[in-house]
Amino acid sequence: MRITLMLSAATLALAIPSISLAQRSAMSEPAKVDPAVAKARDAALKDQVAWDIVEDLTTEVGPRLAATEAEARARAWAVTRLKKLGFQNVHIETYKMPVWVRGAETAEIVGPYPQRLVVTALGRSGATPPEGITAPVVYFPTLGDLIAAPDGSLKGKIAFISNQMEATQDGSGYGAYGGARFIGPNIAAKKGAVATVIRSIGSDKGRWPHTGGTNWTPGVTPIPAGALSVADAEQLERIFARTDKVTMKLVLTPQTLPDAESGNVVAEVPGTDPKAGIILIGGHLDSWDLATGAIDDGAGVAITTAAAKRLLDGPRPRRTIRVVWFGAEEPGGFGGAAYAKAHVGEKFAMASESDFGADNVWRFNTNLPDSAKAVGDRLAAALAPLGIVRGKDVAGGGTDVGPVLATGVPAVTLAQSGLRYFDWHHTPEDTLDKIDPQQLRQNVAAWTTVLAIVANAPEEFGPVTPNTSE
């Protein structure tokens, strides 16, 4: 019986048509890399344009709080730079939005162990009176503990929410722990709190606090909301380990001003085929006001612009590449929403953004129509020499291109390492020295590769089912 089975298997193998073997060979054969793409990719590893952009932007403009005079100066600066680089159709598309500006920021333990703490206001925070408020503090180790607190239990008190974010390569820790900032103050306000302080949403252990926006549901009056540095939040935890009778004086005096102007700066690399669709890329020009916004997001606009410049300087691509330096991302994605609204009806072949610092790209994902699935294979082959692997997720988008992707536009996402990013994200430490020039160039090479392949792909890019999970 055993011999018979072996002979049958051998006979069966010989009986398989040769076309099946050819098909299997074709399925396992990796996509070939166009020599022109490889040449452009490798040349980009010596790029200097991205560094020059982010250095000049952070030096000559500095912090760029949305809808303020500083962001207006940044837009004017961007127009001048993009025209000098040779981009076409450079212009600004404006819109109106609310303006939030920072005021005085102090926090101190009045008792039982008097000492000052380092605090900064969260975006859209309400304000204390100029003299501040002094109130007992209630400690919540996690956001879940705050949610479980009885309604009305925080009347006249300051809620302290503390959860330590962990650094992860994919940045997932931000989503896991960021709720303390995103919705924590709103929940505390609904339970009667007069103010909220949170442990900064960051992976560091230092004394620089992390700002960032917080959200208020309709009908909830914003209360003062601040972030303590991680070191000071841990100090406050140690105090609570000794006593539950803690009193804090908090001064936060931000203001919400009348609506003012923000805008998106737009530039193009003209394509040869207007019917092939536009490739939309970019990052956000605005930044929080605590630092110069080097990693968030000076690096992103620099990387995408430098990559587009490389195609600008070569043969004209089939598809137009549109670079957008979005305004007002930090206070709530006003620039991305305004852009999508202004460009309804335009055909986009792909949209993507860079907004996660400047450390190495390590993974890419796609959301491509069936007609363009082969593009993903070519991307995998061309990006592999840069140490970039193909992910298994469906590509989504960030705050700026998300509204466009929501209409069914295909996406390619390039994921940078998040292991260092949240040490400095939204802090006074978001400065140029945090950018590694070599890793910045790897980003430019990755983006150059994507643009060189997608912009010249013969395939058509029809609509896809949007990934709404990101």
N, C-alpha and C positions, 0 to 999 in steps of 0.2 A: 504493500500500500504506500509506504513512504517513497519508494523508488518511483512508483507510478505518479505520485503527486509531483515529484521533482521534474519528471519528464514532461508532465502536463504544463508546469510553470514555464519550463524552457520553451516548449512548443508555443505557449501563449505569447511569450515575449517576442518570439520570431514572427508571430502572426500580427503584431501591432503594426499598423501602417506607418511608413517612414514619415508621413506628414505630421503625425502626432509627436514624433521625436523632434521634428523641426519646430513645431509649435512650442514644446517644452523648452527648447534651447532659446527661442525668441523671448519667452516669458522670463527667463532667468538672466538674459543678457542685459547689462546696465545700459541706460541711455548714453549716447555719445555726447561729449562736450564739444560744442562748436569752438574751433581754435580762436575765433575772434572774441568769443565770450571769455575764454580762459585768459587771453591776452589782456583784456580790459580788467578782469578780476585781479590779476597779478600786478598790473600797473597801479591799481588803486591801493595796494598795500604800501605804496610810497606817497600817498596823498598828503598834501599840506593844506588844501583848501578848507577842510573841515576845521582843523585847528585854528587857522587864521580867522574864520568866521566866529567861532565861539570865544576866542581870546579877545577879539575886537569888540564883540557885542557886550561881553561882561565887563570889559574895561571902559569902553567909551559910553555905554549906556548904563550898565549896572542893573540894580533891581528894577522890575517892570510890572508893578501892580496894575491889574486890569482896570481900564477906563480912567486912568490917571494921566497926568502930564508925562510921566516917565514912560508909559506904554505908547503914548503918541510919539515921543521922541524915538522910541524903538522902531515904530512903523516907518518913520521918515528915514531912519538909518538903514532899515532893511531895503527900502526902495532904491536908495543910492547904491547899496552893495550889490543887489541883484542885477541892476542895470550895468554896473561896472563889470560883473562877471559875464555879461553877454546874454542874459535871459531876455526873452521877448514878452510883450504884453504885460509888463510889470505894472501893477496898479493896486489900489487899496479899496476894499469893499467894506463900508462902514455900517454900523448898527448901534442902537441905543441900549443901555443896560443900567441896572442899579450899581451904585458905587459904594463899596465898603472900605473904610480906612481905619488904620490902627491908632490907638491912643496910648494912654499911660497903662503900664502893666506891672503890678507888684503883688506878691503874696507873702504872707508871713504867719507863722504859728504864734498865736497870742498866748496860748497855754495848752498843756502844762509845761512845755519846753520851748520857750520863745526863740524863734530863729526865722530867718528869711528863706524863702524858696524861690527857685527860678521858674517863671511862668510866662506864657505868651497866649494871646487871645486866639481862638479859633475863628476862621472866616465866617462872617454872618453872625458872630456872637452879639448878644445884647450887651448893655453897658450897666455898670454900677454907677451910683452917684459919684461926683468928683472925689468925695472924701472916702469912697469905698463902702463896703459892707463888712460887718463882723458878725459871724454866726457859727454855731456848732457844726461840726463836720460828721457826716455819716459815711462809713467805709463800706464799699462794695468790691470784693475781690474780682468779680467778673461782671460783664454786662447782664448775664443771666440772673445774677443776684439782684441787680437793680430792677429788672423786669418783674421779679417775684415780689418786690416790696409792695405793701398794701397802698392803695390809693390814699392820698392825703398824708401819708406817713412822713413826708419830707417837708412839710410846711415850716417855713422859716429856717431851713437848714441848707447847708452846702453838701451836695453829693460828690463823693470822691470815688471814681471808677478806675480800678487798676487791673490791667491784664498785660502781661509781657508778650509782645510780639516776638516771633522767632524768624530768623532769616532763612529763606529757602531760595533755591536756584530759580524757581519759576515765579517767585513773588507771591505765592499763595497765602503766606502768613499775613499779608496786608488785608486780604479779604476776610480771613478768619478772625482777626482781632480788631480790624478797623471799625467795626460797628460801635465800639465805645465812643468813637469820635463822630461817626456819621449820624447816629441816631440817639446816642446816650444822653446828650443834653436835652433833647426833645422829650424823651421819656421822663427824665428827672423833673422837667418843668411841669409836665402833666400830673406828676405826683406831688407837686407843691414846692419843689426846691427853689430857693432864691438864687442859686448859682450852681455851677458844676465845674469841677476840675477833674481831668483824666490823666492817667499816665500816658506820656507821649506814645503815639503809634510809631515806634521805631525799634530797630534791632541793636542800638548802641547802649552803652552804660554811662554816657557822659552827662554833662550839665547844660547841654543846649536843648531847649524844648523844640518839639516838632509842631508847627502850625498845620493848617489844612481846613477845608470847609466843613461845616456841620449843617444839618438840614432841619427845617422846622415845618411841621405840617400846618395846613390852614387852620386858623383859630388859636394856635399856640403862640403866645407872646414870647419872643426870644429872651432868654435869661443870660446873664454873663456866663461865658463858657471859655475855659482856658485849659491849656495843656502844661502840665509840670514836666520838667526834664525827667528822664528815667531815673537818674540818681536821686533827685529830690522826691519822686514818687516812692522810691524804695525807702528813703528816710522817713517819709510819712507813714509807710507801712510799719516800720519798726516802732514808731511812736504808738501806733494803734495796737501793737503787740503788748505794750505796757499799760495802756489805758484806752477806754472808749470815750473819754471825755476830752475831745480836742476842739479847740476854737481857732478859727482862721480869719484873718482880715484880708480881703481881696479887693484890689483896685484894677478894673478893666474898663477903659473908657473909649472903645471904638465908636465910630459913627457910620450910619448909613446915609449917604448924600443923595440928592436928586439924580435922576438918570443922566448919564453922560455918554460920550462916544467911545466906542472901541472899534476894532476892525481887523479884517484878515488881509494879509499881504499876499498877492498872487503873482506867480511868474510861470513862464512856459518854455519848454523845449518843443518847438513845432514839429509835428509829424507829417508824413507824406500822404497818409490815408485818413481823411476826416471821418470816414464812415467806420473806422476800426475801433473807435471808442477811446476815451481819455484815461490815462493812468493818473490817479490822484494820490499824491504822497505829501508828507510834511511832518510838522510837529507844532508845538505851541510857543508863541513868542513871549507871552506874558509869564511872569513869575511871581512868587510870593516876595514880600518886601524885606525879609530877614537877611537875605544874602543876594548874590548876583545871578542866581538861577543858572549855574553852569551845567549841572547834570539834569536839571528840571526847568526848562527843557532846551537850554541853549545848545546842548549836544545834539538833540534830536533834529532841530532845524538845520544845524551844520552838517550832520551826517547825510540827510536826505538831499540837501542842496548840493553837496559835494559830489554825490553819486550822479545826480541829474546833470551836473556840469560836465561830467565825463562823457555823457552821451551828447551833450550840447556841442562838445568839441570834436566829435567824430561824425561819421555819416549820419544823416538825418534818420531817426527811427521811423518805423511805420506808424506808431501811435504817438500822439502828443502826450508829453509828460507834463503834468501841471503840479508845480510845487506850491504849497500853501503854508505860510507861517500864520497859524491860527491865533486869534486874540482871545483873551478872557476864558481860557480853559479852566484855570484854577478855581474861580468862583462859581463854576457850574456848567461849563461847556457851552457858553454863549456863542463862541465863534463857530464851533462845529454845527450847532443848530441853525445859525444864521446862514452859513454856507450852503447847507443842504436845502434850505428853503429858497435861497436865491438861485439855485441851479437845478430846480425840478425840471425834468424833461431832457436833460443832457444825457448822453450815452457815456457811461464809465465802464471801461473794461476791467479795472481793478482799483482798489483803494487800500492804502496802508499808511501807518504812521510810526514814527520812532519817538517814544516817550517813556524810556526806562533807563536813562543814563547813558553811559558810554562803555560799559564793560562788554566783553566779547559776546557776540551772538553765538548761541550754542544749539539752537533748534529752530526749525521753521515748520509752519503748518499752512495748509491751503484750504480754500473753499472755492473750488473751480467747477464750472459746468462740465457735463460729460464730454462735450465737444472739445474741451481743452485739458482733459486729464493728463495727456502726454506732457504738458508743460510742467506738471509737478515732478515727473520723472527726470526731465532735463534739469530742473532746479536742484533735485537731489544730487545728481551727478556733479554738477558744477559747484555746488556749495560744499561738498564733502571735503575738498582739500583745505578749506578754512576751518575745519573741525566742527561743522554744523551738521546735525543729524536731522532726519525727517521725523516729525512727530506724528502721532496717530489721532490728534484732535482735529476738529473742524475749525478752521481759522475764523476768528471774530474780529473785533476792532476795539480801539480805544475811544476815549471821549470825543475826540475831534472828528474822526472819520466814521464813527459809529452811526450817526444819522444817515449818512450816505449808504453805508453797508446795509442798513435796515430796509432799504428799498430793493434789495436783491442784487447788489453789485458784488462780484467775486472779490475774494480777499487772499492775500498772502501775508502772513505775519512772521516777523523775525524776532525771536525771543532772546533778549539779552540776559546775562546772569544777574540775579538779584541778590547775590550773597553780600554785596557791599552797599547796595543802593540805599537801603533803609537805615543805614548808619547816619546818613546826611540829608535824607529826603525832607524837604520843608523846614530846614534848620538854618541857623546862621553859618553852618559849615558847607552849604552848597556853593562852593567856590571852585575856581579853575583848577586848583592843585589836586582836586579829586579825580580829574580826568587823566587817564593813562594814554599818552599819544599813540602807542602801539595798538592798544585795544580800540581806540577811536578809528584808526586806519582799517582794522579788521572789519569794523562796522561798515565803513565806506565800501570796502571790497564786497561785502555781502550784498549791500543795497545795489551796487553797480551790477553785480551778477544778476540779481532779480530783474532790474530794469532792462538790462541788455537782452535777456531772454523774453520777458513778457512784452516789451515794447515792439519787438520784431517777430513775435510768434505769428505763424501763418494761420493758426487756429482762430476761430471766432469765440468771443466771450459773451455768452448769453446770461440771462438772470439765473440766480441760484436761490436756494432757501436760506435766508439769513440765519446766522448763529446768534441767538439772543442771550446766550448764557454768559457772555463776557461783559 
